[in-house]
Amino acid sequence: MLSQLTAFLSAFDLASPLALLLLPLPLLAARLMPAEAAGGSGALKVPHSLVAAAARGESVAARGRARTLLIWTLWAALVVALAGPRLVLPATALPASGREIMIAMDLSGSMERRDFSLDGETVSRLAAVKRVGADFIRRRAGDRIGLVIFANESFVSASPSFDTATVARALEDAQIGLVGRSTGIGDGLGLALKRLAAPEGEGKGEGEGTPPGNSKVAILLSDGANNAGQTVPRDVAALARELGIKVYTIALGPRDLANADGEQDVVDVEALRDIATITGGKAFRVKTTNDLIAVAESIDELEGGRAKAPPVPLRRDLWPWPATLALLCAAALLAARRAT
């Protein structure tokens, strides 16, 4: 019991401790207020209820003491509530890296092809990317991550945020056809760079400013060749280099332009490798689900270096309790006044 009380007192804090100086204010006011002038005339009108109470033998003095006690309790509770009592509890330290990561994901029609496997079943490329990508995003607690999807058009599916769970759900909810069925690699990467290069506060939620000393990274995943959009992927890669943004590229699919064997809409491995080389990133080739898992782990390691951030204390406000007590005292005084 004693240890619990000690722990409570050690966590107790006041937001505005100087407010407690108001406690003796009524006494000070009563002392400084001028007394009524001598010789003043006055009359005392005694309510019938008091006369009846006196007749029943009730103590008027006792009722007066109770009223005084209620008034002082009301005042003390108000002052304590104004002081802002609270408990300061330590929070668990989260990993922090200061990195900003934008994922640009191909959502063209070829992502429907069922040539990957999950849990022993053949699934579409998109289903495999959703599973592995969502796991990767959730592991990046402490990073600020966003998601761009692209096909004919490009769209920010999840604005950059430290809320990795929300970004992961946005990836899991992605559906083919939302932005067309072609492959606009240049536009998709360009939109990702735009969000990474945005000035602090622009396009970001409250409290989502750029971390100091941050490293900016784009992850570009595609299973096709650039055949839509207004920009050339190499030009966008050159812009990324100027901005100091590293791009990791993931070429998805069993076949590519070098061994297409007549298959349409195969991945342009060389173009994706050029983007990674120009920006100082790294290119990955993915033909199976296991390859995709290995790539996610590799990027996780390459962009590691996370450490525990200083814990941010959590404050639990206690002022509603004295405020409620003051309200009850006021109600009791009002009820007593009406009763008389």
Disulfide bonds with the S-S distance in Angstrom:
none
